[in-house]
C-alpha cells in the first residue's frame, strides 16, 4: 500500500484527486448535455390588443396587452422560464415595456401554455416615430413587433440544470384600428412563429 510522506504531500495528492474527479464529472455533464441538445421553446403571438391609444404632435399614449403561446418542443427535457422582459415596438422604437410571470413547461405533449404581458407608453419626445405611426394609424392598420428576453432553465433527470438566455423576435404584427373605435386596436390574425436566439 502506498504512503504519503509528510502532511503536505498527502494534502497535495488528495487535492489533485479531487480536482481530477471534479473535472471528469464536469466533462461528463457537458458531454451529456451536448448529446441531449435541448431545443429552444417555441413562441407565438396569439393576441395583441391596444387600448387608450392616442397620437398627437410628439405625444403618444396607449396600453398594450400581448398574449403569447409558449411551447416546449423537447420530448425528454423540461423547461422553466423566468426573468421575462417584453417590449412592444414600432420598427426599432420601443413603445412599451412589460413582463410575464415565470412559467414551467412540461414535456412535449403537455408543454404548451398561454401567458399575457402588459405595458404602457405615455408622454412626449417620440419625434419621427409619432409622424410615421400616426400615418399608419389613420389608415387603420399599424404594424408592430414584439421583442422578448427570457431566462430558460432546462432539466433532465438527475443532471444539473442547464441555463440559457433567449432573445425572441416576433415581427409583422398587424394591428387594426377601426374607424368607429380609433383608440382600440386588435391583432388582425394570429402571428406566425417567432424567432428565438440563445445568447449564453
ABEGO torsion letter per residue (X at the ends): XBBBBEAAAAAAAAAAAAAAAAAAAAAAAAAAAAAAGBBBBBBBBABBBBBGBBBBEABBBEBBBBBBBBBBABAABBBBBBGBBBBBBBEABBABBBBBBBBBBBBAAABBBBBBBBBBBBEBGAEAAAAAAAAAAAAGBBBBBBBBBBBBBBBBEABBBBBBBBBBBBBGBBBBBBAABAABBBBABBBBBBBBBBAX
